[in-house]
Amino acid sequence: MNIGTFIKEKRRAVKLTQPELALKAGVGLRFIRELEQGKPTLRLDKVNQVLALFGYEVGPVPVQKKHYQP
């Protein structure tokens, strides 16, 4: 699951609209929309502002390496 989907599910679970979430997180509505749509480049500090409302923050996660076979 990507962060955008995670945020959208958490927002819906607590019955917040995108504008309400933006206001509570102290970010713009455009940022919330881009976050939920999976924009690949977003400010990490703002992502953490939103995640903090749900008790989360971005952190390192191990990635399984794909073995390259020529």
C-alpha positions, 0 to 999 in steps of 0.5 A, a space after each residue: 500500500 502506498 502512502 496516498 492510499 494509506 492516508 485516504 483510508 485513514 481519513 475516510 475511517 475518521 470521516 474527514 473530508 480532504 479540506 478538513 484534513 488539510 485544515 487539521 494538518 496545517 497543509 493546503 488542500 492541494 497538498 492533500 489531493 496530490 498526496 492521495 493521488 500518489 504524486 511522486 514528489 512531495 515534501 517529507 515534512 508535510 507528509 509527516 504533518 499529515 501522518 502525525 494526525 493518525 499516529 504515524 511518521 515516514 521511516 526507513 523500510 527494508 526493500 527486497 532487492 530484485 535480482 537482475 538477470 541479463 
